[in-house]
Amino acid sequence: MQKIKPPDPAVEQQFCELVSTCQTQLLRLCYLHLRDKGLAEDAVQDTFMKAYKALPAYRGECSMKTWLMRIAINSCRDAQRTGWWKHVSRRVSLDMLPEKSGDLSEDALTVNLEIARLPRKLREVVLLYYYAHMQITEIAEALGLAPSSVSGRLSRAKEKLRTALKGAYFDE
């Protein structure tokens, strides 16, 4: 029988810092991706469990944030592959978004609803670029794409949003 080793205090500290800095951002990303608060919370928990197990093997080839976002996106995709996904209401209600930041203007609500209606591939890029404030190269690493593919998806998403918003001016 194997003895269970206690966790390394340095790894514990690094993990606690990672959770405190990224938890809300991951929850928002997962919610906008899955459109269900319970599934988003499960995906975030799954993300942190996977990250905790893999933290000692983290190679540092990308930023921790990029690495964690990649795990979160994969957790969301895993949730979408389950049979349960077929039975979940995917209607987006912005009132249910975690950590609502004050009153949103009507324009902001409209933009957020249109982003939620984008196809998954385009929505992922928009969320990571505008909401997670990641650079195109970081998004490319997180999604396993070429930077040119990320730029193309971002351009297509902007065009779809311009069309959906009927040419109204919204600051990028």
Buried (B, 14 or more C-beta within 10 A) or exposed (E): EEEEEEEEEEEEEBBEEBBEEBBEBBBBBBBBBBBBBEBBBBBBBBBBEBBBEEBEEBEEEBBBBBBBBBBBBBBBBEBBEEEEBEEBEEEBEEEEBBEEEEEBEEEEEBBBEBBBEBEEEBBBBBBBBBBBEBBBEBBBBBBEBEBEBBBBBBEBBBEBBBEBBEEEEEEE
